[in-house]
Amino acid sequence: MQLSGAEIVVKSLEEEGVEFVFGYPGGAALHIYDAFHRQDEVKHILVRHEQGATHAADGYARSTGKPGVVLVTSGPGITNAITGIATAYMDSIPMVVLSGQVMKPLIGYDAFQEIDAIGISRPCVKHNFLIQSVEEIAETIKKAFHIATTGRPGPVLVDIPKDITAEVTEFLYPKSVEIRSYPPAPKAHPSEIVTAVEAMLNAKRPVVYAGGGVVLAHAQKELTSFVKKLGFPCTNTLMGLGAYPHDDPLFIGMLGMPGTYEANLAMHDSDLIIALGARFDDRITGSLDGFAPHAKVIHVDIDPSVIDKNIKADIAIVADVKEVLEAFNQEIARRRKDINPSLVSDWWGQIEEWRGVNSYWYDEDSKIIKPQYVVQKLHQVTGGEAYVASDVGQHQMFAAQFYGFSDTHKWINSGGLGTMGFGLPAAMGVKIAHPDADVACITGEGSIQMCIQELATCQQYKLPVKVICLNNRYLGMVRQWQEFNYDKRYSNSYMDSLPDFVALAEAYGHVGMQIDKPSDVEGALKEAFAMKDRSVFMDFITDQKENVYPMIESGKGHHEMRLRPAK
């Protein structure tokens, strides 16, 4: 079959089973866009900004486990996409980004809309390719999907010069690829499993610390079985929420900077940390000097580069976390007679004492809407079953603390990069993937304006997402740090001259609501989610002075949390 390079690009996506591509056209990508127009198998979603394309593909990927696919043009097209690519890279999200490039003879001559896409993306992709000939396209795209979705997932960029998309060659899509410098993920050695389980069975103050790798590996079932077999306390990272049921008594809440009192103190006082698909980043560890001073560490991760990077592992297992958990469960079942619950009974007594300190409390009798109250009511109205995409800031932390996740792939947030503007386009990508599900975007009045133009995309494609804007008229997290560390000098954190969000939503063709009384919160949410075919923007006027607690400040340890002042 003789096809043009542009047709090969589209046909290759079809061979990969791609359903949706998120993108924005431009000169260097026009041959590819023309090829899209002449087929119906792969649907293209026209966003309003390339950053929106990457976040939408990201949300699609996080909620399905499939790779998100992006198509942008050269120059500003790819530079606009870099923020979203970096967001996916930091959180290990599978993504394939196709970028148009100027014609091959013009590369390096500062042609119109030329940028070194390979050089500029190198720090924030798992791999990238510059296509050199039309014959390379099919195999390169196959490699891109293979690299993006195997091992530790991540974004892969394929940069395609325009003249190559016009050339013609025979189309043969490979069934598989082998890359000598990219071996498959290693398997855990049986002796590593035995050694790790032996350490677990002798621990008196253990903690299971499960991160986003458990979500990416679809290992919720295996993790739950593992924790219940041992009867150990389990904590999740921000990225790992939903990997273990939030309402199970063995769950001690989220860990880290805004984590629960019991999770942070348990980590600090533990004698064994079982780290599963987590990377000990700074938001989790606090001060490295004082981190878990009495603990041995079992670290399981598919990426060898994270082992010993921040915290030294006593037992390191480089392998797929789902396969390791399966092996752990088999070994524990074999040695079930050696499990001694009394070893950890005193530990649970201490944890229950810490649990008695309600670290997430807030003034529920406030006459002003508290953001935590809105999130709790959102959980109640949706039955805890909604897909929740968040932007970045205080509202993100309130969502993580108060929604309560029991399923993987339903908590969609930018953890590693902390990208404002992520929430709305990510929710859009989720809604495309799950058209019958409730999809909420929890945001703030600062974050939402970063990519608010995607309300037009929601209108064009009839994507009825529900926007919950916790509007405190401040860049809330910035204001909080300025309160704590800068003697309340609120430099440029106040959001002056805000738009009328209700009128703005209506201008885009959606439903707008403003809610300023606590008594109206539940009714507004019920009304919004009853509108199954409309996007609704809910502008909740919340307490300007509300802070996120607990909070581990920079340079502090888990045992040095700042708690909410008493009434």
C-alpha positions as CSV (number, residue, x, y, z in Angstrom):
1,M,0.0,0.0,0.0
2,Q,1.6,3.3,-1.2
3,L,0.8,6.1,1.2
4,S,2.1,9.6,1.9
5,G,4.0,10.3,5.1
6,A,1.0,12.1,6.5
7,E,-1.3,9.2,5.7
8,I,1.2,6.8,7.3
9,V,1.1,8.9,10.5
10,V,-2.7,8.6,10.7
11,K,-2.7,4.9,9.7
12,S,-0.1,4.1,12.3
13,L,-2.3,5.7,15.0
14,E,-5.2,3.6,13.7
15,E,-3.0,0.4,14.0
16,E,-2.2,1.4,17.6
17,G,-5.9,1.5,18.4
18,V,-5.9,5.2,19.1
19,E,-9.4,6.6,19.4
20,F,-8.7,10.3,20.0
21,V,-6.0,12.8,19.2
22,F,-5.9,16.2,20.9
23,G,-4.3,19.0,18.9
24,Y,-4.2,22.3,17.1
25,P,-3.3,22.8,13.4
26,G,-0.5,24.8,11.9
27,G,1.5,25.1,8.8
28,A,4.1,22.3,9.4
29,A,1.4,19.8,10.4
30,L,-1.1,20.6,7.6
31,H,-0.4,17.5,5.5
32,I,-1.2,15.4,8.6
33,Y,-4.3,17.4,9.3
34,D,-5.4,16.8,5.7
35,A,-4.9,13.1,6.1
36,F,-7.1,13.2,9.2
37,H,-9.8,14.9,7.2
38,R,-9.9,12.0,4.8
39,Q,-10.6,9.2,7.3
40,D,-13.0,8.5,10.1
41,E,-11.3,5.9,12.4
42,V,-9.2,8.3,14.5
43,K,-11.1,11.3,15.9
44,H,-9.4,14.6,16.4
45,I,-10.3,16.9,19.2
46,L,-9.6,20.6,18.5
47,V,-8.5,22.4,21.6
48,R,-8.0,26.1,22.0
49,H,-4.3,26.0,23.1
50,E,-1.6,23.4,22.7
51,Q,-1.1,23.3,26.5
52,G,-4.8,22.3,26.7
53,A,-4.1,19.5,24.2
54,T,-1.4,17.9,26.3
55,H,-3.4,18.2,29.5
56,A,-6.5,16.7,27.8
57,A,-4.4,13.8,26.5
58,D,-2.9,13.5,30.0
59,G,-6.4,13.3,31.7
60,Y,-7.4,10.7,29.1
61,A,-4.4,8.7,29.8
62,R,-4.6,8.9,33.6
63,S,-8.3,7.8,33.6
64,T,-7.9,4.9,31.1
65,G,-4.4,3.7,31.4
66,K,-4.0,4.1,27.6
67,P,-1.5,6.5,26.1
68,G,-2.7,10.0,25.3
69,V,-1.9,11.3,21.9
70,V,-1.2,14.9,20.9
71,L,-0.6,16.6,17.5
72,V,0.8,20.1,17.3
73,T,2.7,22.2,14.8
74,S,6.2,23.5,14.8
75,G,7.6,26.5,16.7
76,P,5.1,28.0,19.1
77,G,3.0,24.9,18.7
78,I,5.5,22.6,20.4
79,T,6.7,25.3,22.9
80,N,3.1,25.8,24.0
81,A,2.9,22.0,24.5
82,I,6.1,21.7,26.6
83,T,4.4,22.5,30.0
84,G,1.9,19.7,29.5
85,I,4.7,17.3,28.3
86,A,6.7,18.1,31.4
87,T,3.6,17.6,33.6
88,A,3.1,14.1,32.1
89,Y,6.9,13.4,32.5
90,M,7.0,14.2,36.2
91,D,4.0,12.0,36.9
92,S,5.1,9.1,34.6
93,I,2.0,9.4,32.3
94,P,2.1,7.6,28.9
95,M,1.8,10.1,26.0
96,V,2.9,10.3,22.4
97,V,3.3,13.8,21.0
98,L,3.5,14.3,17.3
99,S,4.9,17.7,16.3
100,G,5.2,19.1,12.8
101,Q,8.6,20.5,11.9
102,V,9.8,22.8,9.1
103,M,11.0,21.2,5.9
104,K,14.2,19.2,6.4
105,P,16.4,21.4,4.2
106,L,15.4,24.4,6.4
107,I,16.2,22.9,9.8
108,G,18.9,24.9,11.5
109,Y,18.4,28.0,9.3
110,D,16.0,29.9,11.6
111,A,13.1,29.2,9.3
112,F,9.6,30.6,10.0
113,Q,8.2,28.8,13.1
114,E,11.3,26.7,13.5
115,I,12.4,25.6,17.0
116,D,14.7,22.8,18.0
117,A,11.9,20.5,19.3
118,I,14.3,17.7,20.1
119,G,16.6,19.9,22.2
120,I,13.9,21.8,24.0
121,S,12.0,18.7,24.9
122,R,14.9,16.5,25.9
123,P,14.8,17.2,29.7
124,C,11.1,16.4,30.0
125,V,10.5,13.4,27.7
126,K,11.2,9.7,28.2
127,H,12.6,9.8,24.6
128,N,12.3,11.8,21.4
129,F,12.8,11.2,17.7
130,L,13.4,13.4,14.7
131,I,12.1,11.7,11.6
132,Q,14.8,11.7,8.8
133,S,12.9,9.9,6.0
134,V,9.4,8.8,5.1
135,E,10.4,5.2,5.4
136,E,11.1,5.7,9.2
137,I,7.7,7.0,10.2
138,A,5.8,3.8,10.8
139,E,8.5,2.0,12.8
140,T,9.3,5.2,14.8
141,I,5.7,5.6,15.8
142,K,5.6,2.0,16.9
143,K,8.7,2.6,19.0
144,A,7.2,5.7,20.5
145,F,4.1,3.9,21.7
146,H,6.3,1.0,23.0
147,I,8.6,3.3,25.0
148,A,5.7,5.5,26.3
149,T,3.7,2.6,27.7
150,T,6.3,0.1,29.0
151,G,8.6,0.2,32.0
152,R,8.1,3.5,33.8
153,P,5.7,5.2,31.5
154,G,6.2,8.7,30.1
155,P,5.8,11.1,27.2
156,V,7.6,10.4,23.9
157,L,8.0,13.1,21.2
158,V,8.1,12.4,17.4
159,D,9.1,15.5,15.4
160,I,8.2,15.2,11.7
161,P,9.5,17.6,9.0
162,K,6.7,18.8,6.7
163,D,8.3,17.7,3.4
164,I,8.6,14.1,4.7
165,T,4.9,14.0,5.3
166,A,4.4,14.7,1.6
167,E,6.6,11.9,0.3
168,V,5.2,8.5,-0.6
169,T,6.3,5.0,0.4
170,E,5.0,1.6,1.0
171,F,3.1,1.3,4.3
172,L,4.0,-1.7,6.5
173,Y,3.3,-1.3,10.2
174,P,5.5,-3.6,12.4
175,K,3.7,-6.0,14.8
176,S,6.4,-5.4,17.4
177,V,9.8,-3.7,17.9
178,E,12.9,-4.6,19.8
179,I,15.2,-1.8,21.0
180,R,18.6,-3.0,22.1
181,S,19.2,-0.1,24.4
182,Y,15.8,-0.4,26.0
183,P,15.4,-3.8,27.6
184,P,12.1,-5.0,29.1
185,A,11.5,-4.4,32.8
186,P,13.5,-6.8,35.0
187,K,11.9,-9.5,37.2
188,A,12.3,-9.7,40.9
189,H,14.6,-12.5,42.1
190,P,12.8,-15.0,44.4
191,S,15.5,-14.5,47.0
192,E,14.6,-10.7,47.1
193,I,11.0,-11.6,47.8
194,V,11.9,-14.0,50.6
195,T,14.3,-11.5,52.2
196,A,11.7,-8.7,52.0
197,V,8.9,-10.8,53.5
198,E,11.2,-12.0,56.3
199,A,11.8,-8.3,57.2
200,M,8.1,-7.6,57.2
201,L,7.2,-10.6,59.4
202,N,9.7,-9.3,62.0
203,A,8.7,-5.6,62.0
204,K,7.1,-4.1,65.0
205,R,6.3,-0.6,63.6
206,P,5.8,-1.1,59.8
207,V,4.2,1.3,57.3
208,V,3.1,0.5,53.8
209,Y,3.9,3.6,51.6
210,A,2.1,3.2,48.2
211,G,2.5,5.8,45.4
212,G,1.5,6.5,41.9
213,G,3.3,3.5,40.6
214,V,0.7,1.3,42.1
215,V,-2.0,3.2,40.2
216,L,0.0,3.0,36.9
217,A,0.5,-0.7,37.4
218,H,-3.2,-1.3,38.0
219,A,-2.2,-3.0,41.2
220,Q,-5.0,-1.9,43.6
221,K,-6.3,-5.4,44.1
222,E,-2.8,-6.8,44.8
223,L,-2.0,-3.9,47.2
224,T,-5.3,-4.3,49.1
225,S,-4.7,-8.1,49.5
226,F,-1.1,-7.5,50.7
227,V,-2.1,-4.9,53.3
228,K,-5.0,-7.0,54.7
229,K,-2.9,-10.2,54.9
230,L,-0.3,-8.4,57.0
231,G,-2.6,-6.1,58.9
232,F,-0.2,-3.2,58.5
233,P,-1.1,0.5,58.3
234,C,-1.1,1.8,54.7
235,T,-0.6,5.4,53.6
236,N,-0.8,6.8,50.0
237,T,1.0,9.6,48.4
238,L,-0.9,12.4,46.6
239,M,-0.4,10.5,43.3
240,G,-1.3,7.2,44.9
241,L,-4.7,8.2,46.3
242,G,-7.3,5.5,45.4
243,A,-4.7,2.7,45.4
244,Y,-6.1,1.7,48.8
245,P,-9.7,2.3,49.9
246,H,-9.9,5.5,51.8
247,D,-12.5,4.2,54.3
248,D,-10.7,1.0,55.2
249,P,-9.5,1.0,58.9
250,L,-6.0,0.0,57.8
251,F,-5.7,3.2,55.8
252,I,-4.1,6.0,57.8
253,G,-4.5,8.7,55.2
254,M,-2.4,10.7,52.8
255,L,1.3,11.2,53.7
256,G,3.5,14.2,53.3
257,M,3.4,18.0,53.5
258,P,-0.5,18.2,53.7
259,G,-0.8,14.6,55.1
260,T,-2.6,13.3,58.1
261,Y,-1.1,13.6,61.6
262,E,-1.2,9.8,62.0
263,A,0.4,9.0,58.6
264,N,3.3,11.5,59.1
265,L,4.1,10.4,62.7
266,A,3.8,6.7,61.7
267,M,6.4,7.3,59.0
268,H,8.6,9.2,61.4
269,D,8.5,6.5,64.1
270,S,8.4,3.4,61.9
271,D,11.0,0.6,62.0
272,L,10.2,-0.6,58.5
273,I,9.0,1.3,55.4
274,I,7.6,-0.7,52.5
275,A,7.8,1.7,49.6
276,L,5.7,0.6,46.6
277,G,5.9,2.6,43.4
278,A,6.9,5.7,45.2
279,R,10.0,7.9,44.9
280,F,10.5,9.6,48.2
281,D,10.2,13.1,46.8
282,D,10.6,16.2,48.9
283,R,6.9,16.7,49.5
284,I,6.8,13.3,51.1
285,T,10.0,13.2,53.1
286,G,10.3,16.7,54.5
287,S,13.8,17.2,55.8
288,L,16.0,14.3,54.6
289,D,18.3,14.6,57.6
290,G,15.6,13.6,60.0
291,F,13.5,11.3,57.8
292,A,12.4,8.1,59.5
293,P,15.5,7.8,61.7
294,H,14.7,4.3,63.0
295,A,13.4,2.6,59.8
296,K,14.8,0.1,57.4
297,V,13.5,0.6,53.9
298,I,12.2,-1.9,51.4
299,H,11.9,0.0,48.1
300,V,10.1,-1.5,45.1
301,D,10.1,0.4,41.8
302,I,10.3,-0.4,38.1
303,D,12.8,2.5,37.6
304,P,16.3,1.7,38.9
305,S,17.2,5.4,38.9
306,V,14.9,6.2,41.8
307,I,16.4,3.6,44.1
308,D,18.8,5.3,46.6
309,K,18.2,8.6,44.8
310,N,16.8,10.4,47.9
311,I,16.6,7.7,50.6
312,K,18.9,4.7,50.8
313,A,17.1,1.3,50.5
314,D,18.1,-1.6,52.7
315,I,16.2,-4.0,50.4
316,A,15.8,-2.8,46.8
317,I,13.6,-4.6,44.2
318,V,13.6,-3.3,40.7
319,A,10.6,-4.7,39.0
320,D,6.9,-4.1,38.1
321,V,5.2,-3.4,41.4
322,K,2.1,-5.5,40.5
323,E,4.3,-8.5,39.9
324,V,6.2,-7.9,43.1
325,L,3.0,-7.6,45.1
326,E,1.7,-10.9,43.6
327,A,4.9,-12.5,44.7
328,F,4.7,-11.0,48.1
329,N,1.2,-12.3,48.5
330,Q,2.2,-15.8,47.5
331,E,5.1,-15.8,49.9
332,I,3.0,-14.4,52.8
333,A,0.4,-17.1,52.1
334,R,3.1,-19.7,52.2
335,R,4.3,-18.4,55.6
336,R,0.9,-17.4,57.0
337,K,1.6,-19.4,60.2
338,D,4.6,-17.0,60.8
339,I,2.4,-13.9,60.9
340,N,2.1,-12.7,64.5
341,P,-0.5,-9.9,64.8
342,S,0.6,-9.2,68.4
343,L,3.9,-7.9,67.1
344,V,2.2,-4.8,65.7
345,S,-0.6,-4.5,68.4
346,D,1.2,-1.8,70.3
347,W,2.0,0.0,67.1
348,W,-1.7,0.1,66.2
349,G,-2.4,1.4,69.7
350,Q,-0.1,4.3,69.1
351,I,-1.5,5.0,65.6
352,E,-5.1,5.0,67.1
353,E,-3.9,7.6,69.6
354,W,-2.5,9.8,66.8
355,R,-5.8,9.3,64.9
356,G,-7.6,10.8,67.9
357,V,-6.0,14.1,66.9
358,N,-8.3,15.3,64.1
359,S,-5.7,17.0,61.9
360,Y,-8.2,17.8,59.1
361,W,-10.7,19.7,61.2
362,Y,-12.2,23.0,60.2
363,D,-14.9,25.3,61.4
364,E,-18.1,23.6,60.1
365,D,-20.3,26.2,61.7
366,S,-18.8,29.1,59.7
367,K,-21.1,31.6,58.1
368,I,-18.7,31.8,55.2
369,I,-18.3,28.8,52.8
370,K,-15.4,26.7,53.8
371,P,-13.7,25.0,50.8
372,Q,-13.4,21.7,52.7
373,Y,-17.2,21.7,53.1
374,V,-17.7,22.0,49.4
375,V,-15.4,19.1,48.7
376,Q,-17.2,16.9,51.3
377,K,-20.6,17.8,49.8
378,L,-19.2,17.0,46.3
379,H,-18.3,13.5,47.6
380,Q,-21.7,13.1,49.1
381,V,-23.6,14.2,46.0
382,T,-21.5,12.1,43.7
383,G,-21.4,9.1,46.0
384,G,-17.6,9.2,45.8
385,E,-17.8,7.9,42.3
386,A,-16.9,10.9,40.2
387,Y,-13.7,11.4,38.3
388,V,-12.1,14.4,40.0
389,A,-9.6,16.5,38.1
390,S,-7.9,19.3,40.1
391,D,-5.8,22.3,39.4
392,V,-2.9,23.2,41.6
393,G,-3.1,25.1,44.9
394,Q,-5.0,24.9,48.2
395,H,-8.1,23.6,46.4
396,Q,-5.9,20.6,45.2
397,M,-5.0,19.8,48.8
398,F,-8.6,20.2,50.0
399,A,-9.7,17.8,47.3
400,A,-7.0,15.2,48.2
401,Q,-7.8,15.5,51.9
402,F,-11.6,15.6,51.8
403,Y,-13.0,13.8,48.7
404,G,-12.0,10.2,49.7
405,F,-10.9,8.0,46.8
406,S,-11.4,4.2,46.7
407,D,-10.8,3.6,43.0
408,T,-7.6,4.1,41.0
409,H,-7.6,6.4,37.9
410,K,-10.3,8.6,39.4
411,W,-8.0,11.2,41.0
412,I,-6.5,13.3,38.2
413,N,-4.0,15.9,39.3
414,S,-0.6,17.3,38.5
415,G,1.5,16.1,41.3
416,G,5.2,16.4,40.4
417,L,5.2,19.6,38.3
418,G,2.2,21.3,40.0
419,T,0.8,22.8,36.9
420,M,-1.9,25.5,37.2
421,G,-4.3,25.3,34.3
422,F,-4.2,21.5,34.3
423,G,-7.7,20.8,35.7
424,L,-10.2,21.9,33.1
425,P,-8.5,20.4,30.0
426,A,-7.7,17.2,32.0
427,A,-11.3,16.9,33.0
428,M,-12.2,17.3,29.3
429,G,-10.0,14.4,28.4
430,V,-11.5,12.3,31.1
431,K,-15.0,13.1,29.9
432,I,-14.1,12.1,26.4
433,A,-12.9,8.8,27.7
434,H,-15.9,8.3,30.0
435,P,-18.8,10.0,28.5
436,D,-21.4,8.5,30.9
437,A,-19.4,9.3,34.1
438,D,-19.6,12.3,36.4
439,V,-16.5,14.4,35.9
440,A,-15.7,17.3,38.2
441,C,-12.9,19.9,37.9
442,I,-11.9,21.3,41.3
443,T,-10.1,24.6,40.7
444,G,-9.4,28.1,42.0
445,E,-10.0,31.5,40.4
446,G,-6.3,31.7,39.6
447,S,-5.8,28.3,38.1
448,I,-9.0,28.3,36.0
449,Q,-7.9,31.3,34.1
450,M,-4.7,29.6,32.9
451,C,-6.7,27.4,30.4
452,I,-10.2,28.8,30.6
453,Q,-10.4,29.0,26.8
454,E,-11.0,25.2,26.8
455,L,-14.6,26.0,27.8
456,A,-15.0,26.5,24.1
457,T,-13.8,23.0,23.4
458,C,-16.3,21.7,26.0
459,Q,-19.0,23.5,24.1
460,Q,-18.0,22.3,20.7
461,Y,-17.8,18.6,21.6
462,K,-20.6,18.7,24.2
463,L,-18.5,17.7,27.2
464,P,-20.6,18.3,30.2
465,V,-17.9,18.7,32.9
466,K,-18.8,20.4,36.2
467,V,-16.3,23.1,37.3
468,I,-16.2,23.6,41.1
469,C,-14.3,26.9,41.5
470,L,-13.2,27.5,45.2
471,N,-12.9,31.2,44.8
472,N,-11.1,32.9,47.7
473,R,-9.9,35.9,45.6
474,Y,-6.3,35.0,46.3
475,L,-3.6,32.7,44.9
476,G,-4.4,30.7,48.0
477,M,-1.3,28.6,48.5
478,V,0.9,31.5,47.7
479,R,-1.0,33.6,50.3
480,Q,-0.7,30.8,52.9
481,W,3.1,30.7,52.5
482,Q,3.2,34.5,52.7
483,E,1.2,34.4,55.9
484,F,3.5,31.7,57.4
485,N,6.9,32.9,56.2
486,Y,6.7,36.5,55.0
487,D,5.0,38.2,57.9
488,K,1.7,38.5,55.9
489,R,3.2,40.5,53.1
490,Y,0.8,39.4,50.4
491,S,2.9,40.4,47.4
492,N,1.0,39.9,44.2
493,S,-1.1,37.1,45.5
494,Y,-4.4,38.9,45.5
495,M,-6.6,38.3,42.4
496,D,-7.9,41.7,41.7
497,S,-10.3,42.5,38.8
498,L,-11.7,39.0,38.5
499,P,-14.2,38.3,35.8
500,D,-17.8,37.5,36.4
501,F,-17.5,33.8,36.1
502,V,-21.2,33.2,35.7
503,A,-21.5,35.6,32.8
504,L,-18.2,34.2,31.3
505,A,-19.5,30.6,31.5
506,E,-22.8,31.7,29.9
507,A,-20.9,33.5,27.1
508,Y,-19.2,30.2,26.3
509,G,-22.7,28.6,26.2
510,H,-22.6,26.9,29.6
511,V,-24.6,27.2,32.8
512,G,-23.1,29.5,35.4
513,M,-23.9,29.7,39.1
514,Q,-22.5,31.7,42.0
515,I,-22.9,30.3,45.5
516,D,-22.0,32.4,48.6
517,K,-23.9,30.7,51.4
518,P,-23.1,27.4,53.1
519,S,-26.8,26.5,53.1
520,D,-26.9,26.6,49.3
521,V,-23.8,24.4,48.6
522,E,-25.5,21.0,48.5
523,G,-28.5,22.2,46.5
524,A,-26.3,23.8,43.9
525,L,-24.2,20.7,43.5
526,K,-27.3,18.5,43.2
527,E,-28.7,20.8,40.6
528,A,-25.5,20.9,38.6
529,F,-24.9,17.2,38.5
530,A,-28.6,16.6,37.5
531,M,-27.8,18.5,34.3
532,K,-26.3,15.5,32.5
533,D,-25.9,17.3,29.1
534,R,-24.6,20.7,30.3
535,S,-21.3,22.0,31.5
536,V,-21.8,23.9,34.7
537,F,-19.4,26.5,36.2
538,M,-20.0,26.8,40.0
539,D,-18.3,29.8,41.5
540,F,-18.2,29.2,45.3
541,I,-17.2,32.3,47.2
542,T,-15.1,30.8,50.0
543,D,-13.3,32.0,53.1
544,Q,-10.2,34.1,52.1
545,K,-8.3,33.2,55.2
546,E,-8.7,29.4,55.2
547,N,-5.4,27.5,55.2
548,V,-4.4,23.9,54.5
549,Y,-3.5,21.9,57.6
550,P,-1.4,20.0,58.6
551,M,1.6,21.5,56.8
552,I,5.2,20.4,56.9
553,E,7.2,23.5,56.2
554,S,10.5,23.5,54.3
555,G,13.3,22.1,56.3
556,K,11.0,20.4,58.8
557,G,10.4,16.8,59.5
558,H,7.3,14.6,59.8
559,H,7.1,15.2,63.5
560,E,7.2,19.0,63.1
561,M,3.9,19.5,61.4
562,R,2.2,22.9,61.7
563,L,-1.4,22.1,62.9
564,R,-4.5,24.3,62.8
565,P,-4.5,26.6,65.7
566,A,-7.2,25.8,68.3
567,K,-10.4,27.8,68.2
